Amino acid sequence: MRVVVCVKQVSQLGDEVEFTGDGCDVDPDYLDSALNEWDGFAAEEALQLRERLGGEVVVVTCGGEESEQALRRTLAMGADRAIRVEGAGRDPLSVGRALAEVVRAESPDLVLCGVQSSDSVQAATGTVLAELCDLPRVAVVTKVDYDHEARKAVVDRELEGGLVDRVEVDTPAVLTIQTGINQPRYANLRAIKQAEQVEIDVRTAAGGAEAYRVRRMFVPSKGEGAQLLKGSPAEIAGQLLELVRERLK
């Protein structure tokens, strides 16, 4: 079987932040980069499926050369091949288009993505990818059982309130993986060095207009603090109503 795992190199803010001259992005000097947490669990789940059933794991990301760090991290974990797509936008629709080209070319049995990325927290890329590839999708997956002969997967997905929904889905399919489904393995030094020597397949996105653009980034101004309301629930509700009316004037 073949599993394609979509991963992302995310940017993490430190204690301080400065913006670029045009005010549309964060100065890279104030950012740290790492493999998206959810994608690490997706990669581990793909590796465990390969260990049980055979096949290969292909990891793919969108971005410039700096995004190859995420690919090499998953290669060190044990992924077989890595693909980087350059020229894609940063919004979920543009990324989904670029990833869809790779998925169609690879013809995988399963496509795994993290539920969301820690930097944008939109949880939209997996949905876009499934729609563009015309594949069924199951979100927030916490367990995967795959039957290669029947070409079906039985998966558990997390619902609100601690409930779990068990779903049977025809494959190929897109599964967005939740944290906690497994324990991502640590790569030893030898594996890390070997991953540095692996040639990454670089492809170019077909292009297309981005779904959104950043107009301005800024640090929000601090307010004067919270206003405490006292009284019974009915009295507090009345006070809230008056406050809303005042703000709408």
PATOR-714012 format. One record per residue: x, y negated, z negated of N, C-alpha, C in turn; residue number from 1. Coordinates in Angstrom, 2 decimals. Last residue first. Layout:
// PATOR-714012
REC,n_xx,n_yy,n_zz,ca_xx,ca_yy,ca_zz,c_xx,c_yy,c_zz,pos
REC,X,Y,Z,X,Y,Z,X,Y,Z,NUM
...
//
This chain:
// PATOR-714012
REC,n_xx,n_yy,n_zz,ca_xx,ca_yy,ca_zz,c_xx,c_yy,c_zz,pos
REC,-24.59,-51.92,-19.71,-25.05,-53.27,-19.38,-24.10,-53.96,-18.43,249
REC,-23.53,-49.53,-20.51,-24.11,-49.58,-19.17,-24.60,-50.98,-18.79,248
REC,-22.81,-49.89,-23.13,-21.74,-49.69,-22.15,-22.26,-49.82,-20.71,247
REC,-25.32,-50.07,-24.37,-24.44,-51.23,-24.36,-23.35,-51.11,-23.29,246
REC,-26.28,-47.47,-24.00,-26.99,-48.58,-23.38,-26.12,-49.82,-23.30,245
REC,-24.46,-46.08,-25.63,-24.49,-45.83,-24.19,-25.18,-46.97,-23.46,244
REC,-25.17,-47.11,-28.13,-23.82,-47.33,-27.61,-23.77,-47.11,-26.10,243
REC,-27.78,-46.17,-28.39,-27.55,-47.61,-28.31,-26.16,-47.92,-27.75,242
REC,-27.28,-43.41,-28.53,-28.09,-43.95,-27.45,-27.87,-45.45,-27.28,241
REC,-25.84,-43.26,-30.91,-25.20,-42.90,-29.64,-25.96,-43.48,-28.46,240
REC,-27.86,-43.96,-32.71,-26.69,-44.83,-32.57,-25.95,-44.55,-31.25,239
REC,-29.57,-41.75,-32.42,-30.04,-43.08,-32.06,-28.90,-44.05,-31.86,238
REC,-27.90,-39.73,-33.39,-28.36,-39.67,-32.00,-28.86,-41.03,-31.55,237
REC,-27.70,-40.56,-36.04,-26.50,-40.57,-35.20,-26.87,-40.53,-33.73,236
REC,-30.33,-40.09,-36.86,-29.80,-41.46,-36.87,-28.55,-41.57,-35.99,235
REC,-30.50,-37.32,-36.58,-31.40,-38.17,-35.80,-30.88,-39.61,-35.73,234
REC,-28.52,-36.45,-38.42,-28.40,-36.16,-36.99,-29.28,-37.05,-36.12,233
REC,-27.96,-39.28,-40.66,-28.52,-37.98,-40.33,-28.33,-37.71,-38.84,232
REC,-24.78,-41.03,-40.94,-26.22,-40.89,-41.05,-26.67,-39.48,-40.75,231
REC,-22.26,-42.64,-38.95,-22.75,-42.03,-40.18,-24.27,-41.96,-40.17,230
REC,-19.57,-42.53,-36.72,-21.00,-42.75,-36.91,-21.46,-41.99,-38.14,229
REC,-16.54,-44.11,-36.05,-17.22,-43.08,-36.80,-18.68,-43.45,-37.02,228
REC,-14.77,-44.62,-33.21,-15.79,-45.23,-34.04,-16.57,-44.12,-34.73,227
REC,-11.22,-44.40,-32.62,-12.57,-43.84,-32.62,-13.49,-44.63,-33.55,226
REC,-9.22,-46.94,-30.92,-9.48,-45.89,-31.88,-10.93,-45.44,-31.86,225
REC,-8.85,-48.70,-28.92,-8.75,-49.23,-30.28,-9.02,-48.17,-31.34,224
REC,-6.83,-47.03,-26.40,-8.00,-47.72,-26.92,-7.79,-48.18,-28.35,223
REC,-4.09,-47.42,-24.23,-4.62,-46.88,-25.47,-5.81,-47.72,-25.94,222
REC,-4.18,-46.84,-20.71,-4.03,-47.74,-21.85,-4.67,-47.12,-23.08,221
REC,-2.52,-44.17,-18.99,-3.74,-44.85,-19.43,-3.48,-45.72,-20.65,220
REC,0.00,-44.59,-16.67,-0.25,-44.16,-18.05,-1.49,-44.88,-18.54,219
REC,-0.65,-43.69,-13.24,-0.35,-44.65,-14.30,-0.63,-44.02,-15.65,218
REC,-0.63,-43.43,-9.73,-0.47,-42.77,-11.02,-0.11,-43.83,-12.05,217
REC,-2.66,-43.68,-6.82,-1.84,-44.33,-7.85,-1.78,-43.44,-9.07,216
REC,-3.55,-42.00,-4.75,-3.52,-43.45,-4.54,-2.63,-44.14,-5.57,215
REC,-2.96,-39.03,-3.16,-2.79,-39.73,-4.43,-2.68,-41.22,-4.15,214
REC,-5.45,-37.50,-1.12,-4.17,-38.19,-1.25,-4.14,-38.91,-2.59,213
REC,-6.86,-34.42,0.17,-6.89,-35.63,-0.65,-5.52,-36.28,-0.63,212
REC,-6.53,-32.57,2.13,-7.89,-32.77,1.63,-7.99,-33.99,0.73,211
REC,-4.52,-33.32,5.00,-4.66,-32.97,3.60,-6.06,-33.33,3.11,210
REC,-4.91,-31.97,8.29,-5.02,-33.10,7.37,-5.17,-32.61,5.94,209
REC,-2.42,-29.76,9.61,-3.80,-30.10,9.32,-3.83,-31.20,8.27,208
REC,-0.16,-26.91,9.96,-0.51,-28.32,9.77,-1.99,-28.52,9.54,207
REC,0.96,-24.44,10.06,0.38,-24.97,11.30,0.00,-26.43,11.18,206
REC,4.12,-24.15,8.37,2.66,-24.22,8.36,2.16,-24.86,9.65,205
REC,6.77,-21.99,9.06,6.26,-23.36,9.10,4.75,-23.35,9.20,204
REC,8.84,-19.83,7.00,7.91,-20.09,8.09,7.38,-21.51,7.99,203
REC,11.50,-17.88,5.99,10.95,-19.24,5.99,10.08,-19.43,7.22,202
REC,12.32,-15.31,3.97,11.70,-15.56,5.27,11.00,-16.92,5.23,201
REC,15.35,-15.17,2.27,13.93,-15.51,2.20,13.43,-15.87,3.60,200
REC,17.65,-12.71,1.43,17.26,-13.71,2.43,15.75,-13.93,2.38,199
REC,19.19,-12.34,-1.71,18.13,-11.90,-0.80,17.76,-13.04,0.16,198
REC,20.92,-13.24,-3.60,21.49,-12.87,-2.30,20.43,-12.46,-1.27,197
REC,19.51,-13.62,-5.89,20.10,-14.80,-5.27,20.63,-14.51,-3.88,196
REC,18.95,-11.06,-6.70,17.87,-11.84,-6.09,18.41,-13.08,-5.39,195
REC,21.35,-10.35,-7.90,20.95,-9.68,-6.65,19.87,-10.48,-5.93,194
REC,21.21,-11.96,-10.18,22.28,-12.17,-9.21,21.95,-11.54,-7.86,193
REC,18.98,-10.78,-11.42,18.95,-12.20,-11.05,20.00,-12.50,-10.00,192
REC,19.90,-8.21,-11.93,18.77,-8.40,-11.01,18.69,-9.84,-10.53,191
REC,21.92,-8.80,-13.79,22.26,-8.15,-12.52,21.16,-8.37,-11.50,190
REC,20.47,-9.86,-15.93,21.42,-10.71,-15.20,21.78,-10.11,-13.85,189
REC,17.00,-8.77,-15.77,18.34,-8.82,-16.35,19.27,-9.61,-15.44,188
REC,13.81,-10.19,-16.16,14.85,-9.74,-15.23,16.20,-9.82,-15.91,187
REC,11.08,-9.03,-18.02,12.21,-9.95,-17.93,13.25,-9.36,-16.99,186
REC,7.65,-8.56,-17.01,8.99,-8.07,-17.36,10.03,-9.18,-17.25,185
REC,4.58,-9.57,-18.46,5.58,-9.72,-17.38,6.97,-9.33,-17.85,184
REC,2.24,-7.56,-19.61,3.39,-8.27,-20.17,4.45,-8.40,-19.08,183
REC,-1.18,-8.14,-18.65,-0.01,-7.28,-18.82,1.07,-8.09,-19.55,182
REC,-3.21,-9.92,-18.88,-3.53,-8.65,-18.24,-2.39,-7.64,-18.43,181
REC,-2.44,-12.37,-19.84,-2.75,-11.34,-20.82,-3.10,-10.00,-20.21,180
REC,-4.04,-14.53,-17.46,-2.94,-14.24,-18.37,-3.38,-13.17,-19.37,179
REC,-5.76,-13.22,-14.58,-5.74,-13.96,-15.84,-4.51,-13.59,-16.66,178
REC,-5.68,-13.50,-11.06,-5.27,-12.77,-12.25,-5.18,-13.69,-13.47,177
REC,-7.88,-13.08,-8.47,-7.14,-14.10,-9.23,-6.94,-13.57,-10.65,176
REC,-7.78,-11.19,-5.56,-8.02,-11.14,-7.00,-7.22,-12.26,-7.66,175
REC,-9.14,-10.53,-2.46,-8.34,-11.50,-3.21,-8.75,-11.41,-4.68,174
REC,-8.94,-7.48,-0.56,-9.66,-8.46,-1.35,-8.65,-9.38,-2.03,173
REC,-9.37,-4.87,1.92,-8.58,-5.89,1.21,-9.46,-6.93,0.52,172
REC,-11.70,-3.36,-0.41,-10.43,-4.02,-0.11,-10.15,-3.94,1.38,171
REC,-14.67,-3.86,-2.30,-13.99,-3.30,-1.14,-12.71,-4.08,-0.89,170
REC,-15.03,-3.58,-5.80,-14.88,-4.45,-4.65,-14.17,-3.71,-3.52,169
REC,-16.84,-3.39,-8.73,-16.21,-2.60,-7.67,-16.19,-3.45,-6.42,168
REC,-16.40,-4.77,-11.97,-16.84,-4.96,-10.59,-16.11,-3.98,-9.68,167
REC,-17.43,-5.55,-15.20,-16.69,-4.58,-14.38,-17.28,-4.58,-12.98,166
REC,-17.00,-8.24,-17.31,-17.82,-7.73,-16.22,-16.98,-6.78,-15.38,165
REC,-17.02,-9.02,-20.70,-16.24,-8.48,-19.59,-17.20,-7.90,-18.56,164
REC,-17.17,-11.76,-23.06,-17.79,-10.69,-22.29,-16.88,-10.27,-21.14,163
REC,-16.29,-13.95,-24.48,-15.62,-12.69,-24.70,-16.22,-11.51,-23.96,162
REC,-17.57,-16.27,-23.66,-18.04,-15.61,-24.86,-17.42,-14.26,-25.13,161
REC,-17.44,-15.84,-20.10,-17.47,-16.67,-21.29,-17.98,-15.86,-22.48,160
REC,-15.53,-13.07,-18.70,-16.65,-14.01,-18.73,-16.59,-14.85,-20.01,159
REC,-13.07,-11.54,-16.74,-13.39,-12.20,-18.01,-14.54,-13.17,-17.82,158
REC,-13.38,-8.45,-15.07,-13.20,-9.90,-15.02,-13.76,-10.53,-16.29,157
REC,-11.90,-5.47,-13.98,-12.59,-6.17,-15.07,-12.33,-7.66,-14.90,156
REC,-12.34,-3.56,-10.98,-11.64,-4.58,-11.78,-12.54,-5.09,-12.88,155
REC,-11.62,-1.23,-8.66,-12.52,-1.48,-9.79,-11.78,-2.39,-10.75,154
REC,-11.35,-1.23,-5.16,-10.73,-1.56,-6.45,-11.84,-1.75,-7.47,153
REC,-11.00,0.86,-2.29,-11.82,0.12,-3.24,-11.01,-0.16,-4.49,152
REC,-10.17,2.82,-0.47,-10.01,1.39,-0.17,-10.97,0.55,-1.00,151
REC,-10.03,5.47,-0.94,-11.38,4.92,-0.78,-11.36,3.45,-0.38,150
REC,-7.22,5.60,-1.12,-7.93,6.41,-0.14,-9.33,5.86,0.12,149
REC,-6.59,3.86,-3.24,-6.11,3.56,-1.89,-6.88,4.35,-0.83,148
REC,-8.07,2.41,-5.75,-8.17,3.69,-5.07,-7.81,3.47,-3.61,147
REC,-7.02,0.69,-8.64,-7.12,0.69,-7.19,-7.12,2.11,-6.64,146
REC,-7.89,-1.35,-11.26,-7.74,0.05,-10.88,-7.99,0.14,-9.38,145
REC,-7.02,-3.98,-13.32,-7.15,-3.57,-11.93,-6.91,-2.05,-11.82,144
REC,-8.09,-6.54,-15.53,-7.70,-5.15,-15.34,-7.93,-4.77,-13.90,143
REC,-8.83,-9.17,-15.49,-8.05,-8.74,-16.64,-7.66,-7.26,-16.57,142
REC,-9.42,-11.96,-13.38,-9.31,-10.51,-13.50,-8.38,-10.13,-14.66,141
REC,-10.63,-14.34,-12.35,-10.31,-14.16,-13.77,-10.24,-12.67,-14.12,140
REC,-12.65,-13.27,-9.53,-11.88,-14.26,-10.29,-11.69,-13.84,-11.74,139
REC,-12.57,-11.69,-6.45,-12.97,-11.55,-7.85,-12.07,-12.45,-8.67,138
REC,-13.69,-11.76,-3.09,-12.83,-12.32,-4.14,-13.44,-12.01,-5.50,137
REC,-13.44,-10.58,0.32,-14.13,-10.68,-0.97,-13.16,-11.15,-2.04,136
REC,-12.34,-12.68,3.05,-12.13,-11.55,2.16,-12.98,-11.70,0.91,135
REC,-11.78,-14.59,5.06,-13.03,-13.82,5.08,-12.87,-12.53,4.27,134
REC,-9.74,-16.31,4.88,-9.40,-14.97,5.38,-10.62,-14.07,5.47,133
REC,-11.03,-18.51,3.80,-10.38,-18.66,5.10,-10.04,-17.30,5.72,132
REC,-11.89,-17.42,1.33,-12.87,-17.90,2.32,-12.25,-17.98,3.70,131
REC,-9.49,-16.84,0.04,-10.45,-15.77,0.32,-11.45,-16.18,1.39,130
REC,-8.39,-19.46,-0.14,-7.71,-18.41,0.60,-8.67,-17.29,0.98,129
REC,-10.23,-20.76,-1.83,-10.01,-21.24,-0.47,-9.40,-20.15,0.39,128
REC,-9.86,-19.23,-4.18,-11.17,-19.31,-3.54,-11.04,-19.74,-2.08,127
REC,-7.17,-19.76,-4.76,-7.61,-18.40,-4.49,-8.95,-18.35,-3.78,126
REC,-7.25,-22.57,-5.22,-6.50,-22.02,-4.10,-6.95,-20.60,-3.75,125
REC,-8.58,-23.47,-7.52,-9.27,-23.51,-6.23,-8.56,-22.76,-5.12,124
REC,-7.81,-24.23,-10.08,-8.35,-22.88,-9.87,-9.08,-22.77,-8.54,123
REC,-6.70,-26.56,-11.09,-7.90,-26.66,-10.27,-8.57,-25.31,-10.01,122
REC,-4.28,-27.40,-12.38,-5.40,-26.81,-13.14,-6.71,-26.94,-12.36,121
REC,-1.79,-28.52,-11.79,-2.99,-29.15,-11.24,-4.28,-28.62,-11.87,120
REC,0.06,-27.13,-13.47,0.25,-28.55,-13.17,-0.99,-29.23,-12.61,119
REC,-0.58,-24.46,-13.77,-0.53,-25.28,-14.97,-0.37,-26.76,-14.68,118
REC,-3.01,-23.05,-11.60,-1.64,-23.49,-11.84,-1.65,-24.47,-13.00,117
REC,-5.06,-20.07,-11.98,-4.86,-21.50,-11.74,-3.39,-21.81,-11.92,116
REC,-4.95,-17.28,-11.73,-6.25,-17.95,-11.83,-6.13,-19.42,-11.48,115
REC,-2.57,-16.22,-9.25,-2.91,-16.62,-10.60,-4.26,-17.32,-10.61,114
REC,-3.41,-13.68,-6.85,-3.03,-15.06,-7.17,-3.24,-15.26,-8.67,113
REC,-3.04,-11.02,-4.58,-3.14,-11.46,-5.97,-2.65,-12.89,-6.10,112
REC,-4.54,-9.02,-2.27,-3.88,-10.32,-2.42,-4.12,-10.76,-3.86,111
REC,-4.18,-5.73,-0.92,-4.65,-6.63,-1.96,-3.87,-7.93,-1.90,110
REC,-3.27,-4.81,1.49,-4.40,-4.12,0.88,-5.02,-4.97,-0.22,109
REC,-2.38,-7.21,4.11,-2.19,-6.49,2.85,-3.45,-5.73,2.42,108
REC,-1.36,-8.39,6.66,-2.44,-7.38,6.56,-2.33,-6.56,5.27,107
REC,0.46,-10.34,7.39,0.94,-9.23,6.58,-0.08,-8.11,6.46,106
REC,-1.02,-12.24,8.82,0.11,-11.59,9.48,0.57,-10.34,8.72,105
REC,-2.89,-13.08,6.91,-3.36,-12.45,8.16,-2.22,-11.67,8.82,104
REC,-1.14,-14.19,5.03,-1.97,-13.05,4.67,-2.46,-12.32,5.92,103
REC,-0.08,-16.38,6.43,0.79,-15.29,5.98,-0.03,-14.03,5.70,102
REC,-2.36,-17.94,6.82,-1.56,-17.51,7.97,-0.68,-16.32,7.60,101
REC,-3.11,-18.47,4.18,-3.97,-17.61,5.01,-3.22,-17.11,6.24,100
REC,-1.24,-20.31,3.31,-1.19,-18.96,2.77,-2.00,-17.99,3.63,99
REC,-2.14,-22.56,4.74,-0.80,-22.02,4.98,-0.68,-20.59,4.48,98
REC,-4.72,-22.90,3.67,-4.54,-22.70,5.12,-3.19,-22.04,5.40,97
REC,-4.11,-23.35,0.96,-4.88,-22.18,1.35,-4.74,-21.87,2.83,96
REC,-2.81,-25.81,1.13,-2.05,-24.64,0.69,-2.77,-23.36,1.10,95
REC,-5.01,-27.37,1.93,-3.82,-27.28,2.78,-2.98,-26.06,2.42,94
REC,-6.72,-26.94,-0.29,-7.16,-26.62,1.07,-5.95,-26.46,2.00,93
REC,-5.28,-27.83,-2.59,-5.66,-26.43,-2.43,-6.08,-26.04,-1.01,92
REC,-2.52,-30.06,-1.67,-3.88,-29.82,-2.15,-4.30,-28.37,-1.86,91
REC,-0.10,-30.40,-0.46,-0.09,-29.96,-1.85,-1.48,-29.65,-2.39,90
REC,0.60,-29.08,2.87,0.30,-30.13,1.90,0.29,-29.57,0.49,89
REC,3.41,-27.44,4.42,2.03,-27.46,3.95,1.83,-28.64,3.00,88
REC,6.07,-27.30,5.05,5.23,-28.17,5.86,3.77,-28.18,5.46,87
REC,6.92,-23.81,4.67,7.19,-25.24,4.52,6.27,-26.04,5.42,86
REC,6.62,-20.93,2.94,5.98,-21.69,4.01,6.23,-23.17,3.76,85
REC,8.57,-18.10,2.29,8.31,-19.50,1.94,7.73,-20.23,3.14,84
REC,8.50,-14.84,1.11,8.19,-15.74,2.23,7.93,-17.13,1.68,83
REC,10.20,-11.86,0.23,9.73,-13.19,-0.15,9.57,-14.05,1.09,82
REC,9.97,-8.38,-0.86,10.25,-9.43,0.13,9.68,-10.76,-0.35,81
REC,9.71,-6.91,-3.28,10.48,-6.40,-2.15,10.88,-7.48,-1.15,80
REC,10.13,-7.68,-6.80,9.41,-7.81,-5.53,10.31,-7.42,-4.37,79
REC,11.47,-7.63,-9.24,11.35,-6.39,-8.48,10.57,-6.48,-7.20,78
REC,12.35,-9.80,-10.63,11.44,-8.91,-11.35,11.27,-7.58,-10.60,77
REC,13.73,-11.06,-8.63,14.51,-10.48,-9.72,13.65,-9.54,-10.57,76
REC,11.54,-11.96,-7.19,12.44,-10.97,-6.58,13.28,-10.29,-7.66,75
REC,10.59,-13.85,-8.97,9.78,-12.65,-8.75,10.59,-11.56,-8.03,74
REC,12.71,-15.70,-8.79,12.32,-15.16,-10.10,11.53,-13.86,-9.90,73
REC,12.64,-16.34,-6.13,13.79,-15.56,-6.62,13.51,-15.01,-8.02,72
REC,10.26,-17.84,-6.05,10.38,-16.59,-5.29,11.51,-15.73,-5.83,71
REC,10.90,-20.00,-7.65,9.81,-19.12,-8.05,9.90,-17.79,-7.33,70
REC,12.95,-21.14,-6.13,13.24,-20.65,-7.48,12.17,-19.68,-7.95,69
REC,11.89,-22.19,-3.85,12.44,-20.83,-3.77,12.83,-20.28,-5.13,68
REC,11.25,-24.80,-4.12,10.23,-23.84,-4.54,10.72,-22.40,-4.46,67
REC,13.31,-26.20,-2.97,13.29,-26.11,-4.43,12.28,-25.09,-4.93,66
REC,12.72,-26.22,-0.26,13.73,-25.28,-0.75,13.69,-25.12,-2.26,65
REC,9.14,-26.85,-0.36,10.49,-27.02,0.13,11.43,-26.01,-0.50,64
REC,6.13,-24.79,0.04,6.95,-25.87,-0.49,8.32,-25.93,0.15,63
REC,4.40,-21.92,-1.04,4.44,-23.07,-0.13,5.29,-24.16,-0.77,62
REC,5.15,-18.38,-1.19,4.90,-19.69,-1.80,4.92,-20.75,-0.72,61
REC,4.84,-14.90,-1.79,4.81,-16.02,-0.86,4.51,-17.30,-1.62,60
REC,6.00,-11.54,-1.99,5.65,-12.79,-2.67,5.75,-13.93,-1.66,59
REC,5.03,-8.26,-1.64,5.52,-9.42,-0.89,5.06,-10.68,-1.62,58
REC,5.70,-5.00,-2.44,5.17,-6.26,-2.98,5.84,-7.40,-2.23,57
REC,4.81,-1.77,-1.12,5.70,-2.91,-1.29,4.94,-4.11,-1.80,56
REC,4.45,1.73,-2.02,4.22,0.58,-1.15,5.22,-0.53,-1.38,55
REC,3.00,3.38,-4.96,3.94,3.22,-3.86,3.63,1.98,-3.04,54
REC,1.42,3.59,-7.21,0.86,4.03,-5.93,1.84,3.98,-4.77,53
REC,2.78,2.73,-9.48,1.82,3.83,-9.59,1.49,4.45,-8.23,52
REC,4.40,0.67,-8.55,5.02,1.77,-9.29,4.09,2.98,-9.40,51
REC,2.47,-1.04,-7.46,3.44,-0.38,-6.59,4.09,0.82,-7.28,50
REC,1.20,-1.87,-9.82,0.44,-1.14,-8.80,1.39,-0.39,-7.87,49
REC,3.33,-3.25,-11.01,2.81,-2.05,-11.65,1.97,-1.22,-10.69,48
REC,3.60,-5.36,-9.21,4.71,-4.43,-9.39,4.24,-3.14,-10.05,47
REC,1.15,-6.68,-9.59,1.48,-6.10,-8.28,2.59,-5.08,-8.40,46
REC,1.47,-7.50,-12.22,0.40,-6.56,-11.90,0.65,-5.90,-10.55,45
REC,3.60,-9.32,-11.93,3.78,-8.11,-12.72,2.71,-7.07,-12.40,44
REC,2.33,-11.32,-10.41,3.47,-10.58,-9.86,3.69,-9.28,-10.61,43
REC,0.40,-12.20,-12.25,-0.03,-11.63,-10.97,1.09,-10.80,-10.35,42
REC,2.04,-13.23,-14.26,1.19,-12.07,-14.58,0.70,-11.41,-13.29,41
REC,3.13,-15.35,-12.81,4.01,-14.34,-13.37,3.24,-13.07,-13.72,40
REC,0.92,-16.93,-12.35,1.51,-16.20,-11.22,2.49,-15.14,-11.69,39
REC,0.47,-18.12,-14.80,-0.52,-17.17,-14.29,0.06,-16.32,-13.16,38
REC,2.78,-19.86,-14.94,2.56,-18.77,-15.90,1.60,-17.71,-15.36,37
REC,4.84,-20.66,-12.21,3.55,-20.83,-12.85,3.22,-19.61,-13.71,36
REC,8.27,-21.05,-12.79,7.24,-20.23,-12.16,5.95,-20.42,-12.93,35
REC,9.32,-24.49,-13.15,9.24,-23.10,-13.60,8.20,-22.37,-12.77,34
REC,11.03,-27.59,-13.77,10.33,-26.66,-12.88,10.37,-25.25,-13.43,33
REC,10.61,-30.83,-15.21,11.24,-29.52,-15.23,10.41,-28.59,-14.36,32
REC,11.02,-34.34,-14.63,10.26,-33.10,-14.48,11.16,-31.88,-14.63,31
REC,12.31,-36.68,-14.38,11.54,-36.49,-15.61,10.71,-35.21,-15.57,30
REC,13.38,-36.80,-11.89,14.32,-36.72,-13.00,13.61,-36.46,-14.33,29
REC,11.23,-37.25,-10.15,11.71,-35.87,-10.36,12.67,-35.72,-11.53,28
REC,8.68,-39.39,-11.15,10.11,-39.33,-10.83,10.62,-37.92,-11.14,27
REC,5.50,-38.64,-9.88,6.37,-38.70,-11.04,7.82,-38.59,-10.57,26
REC,3.79,-40.80,-7.51,4.29,-39.51,-7.97,5.17,-39.73,-9.19,25
REC,3.05,-43.31,-6.76,2.20,-42.20,-6.33,2.68,-40.84,-6.78,24
REC,4.58,-45.59,-7.05,3.56,-45.31,-8.05,2.65,-44.16,-7.72,23
REC,6.70,-46.17,-5.46,5.38,-46.46,-4.90,4.24,-46.14,-5.87,22
REC,8.87,-45.34,-7.10,8.67,-46.75,-6.78,7.30,-47.09,-6.25,21
REC,7.63,-42.85,-9.47,8.42,-43.29,-8.32,8.06,-44.73,-7.97,20
REC,7.47,-43.15,-13.08,6.91,-42.90,-11.77,7.85,-43.38,-10.67,19
REC,8.40,-41.34,-16.00,8.54,-42.52,-15.16,8.02,-42.15,-13.78,18
REC,8.06,-40.07,-19.28,7.67,-40.02,-17.88,7.90,-41.37,-17.22,17
REC,8.95,-37.85,-21.98,8.95,-39.15,-21.33,8.58,-39.00,-19.87,16
REC,8.75,-35.20,-22.67,8.18,-36.19,-23.59,8.09,-37.57,-22.95,15
REC,8.08,-33.67,-19.47,8.72,-33.70,-20.78,8.04,-34.73,-21.66,14
REC,6.01,-31.73,-17.33,6.39,-33.02,-17.90,7.09,-32.84,-19.23,13
REC,6.73,-29.47,-14.77,6.35,-29.64,-16.16,6.88,-30.96,-16.68,12
REC,5.61,-28.05,-11.76,6.38,-29.10,-12.41,5.83,-29.31,-13.82,11
REC,5.86,-24.71,-10.44,5.12,-25.83,-11.00,6.08,-26.82,-11.66,10
REC,5.86,-22.77,-7.73,6.83,-23.41,-8.61,6.18,-24.67,-9.14,9
REC,3.64,-20.05,-7.28,3.89,-21.49,-7.18,4.96,-21.91,-8.18,8
REC,2.53,-17.27,-5.25,3.11,-17.87,-6.44,3.40,-19.34,-6.19,7
REC,0.67,-14.55,-4.24,0.88,-15.98,-4.00,1.36,-16.63,-5.30,6
REC,1.47,-11.41,-3.14,1.28,-12.22,-4.34,1.61,-13.68,-4.03,5
REC,0.25,-8.66,-1.44,0.80,-10.01,-1.29,0.46,-10.80,-2.55,4
REC,0.90,-5.29,-1.27,0.28,-6.33,-2.09,1.01,-7.64,-1.82,3
REC,0.31,-2.33,0.43,1.02,-3.61,0.45,0.22,-4.62,-0.36,2
REC,0.84,1.19,0.00,0.00,0.00,0.00,0.89,-1.25,0.00,1
//
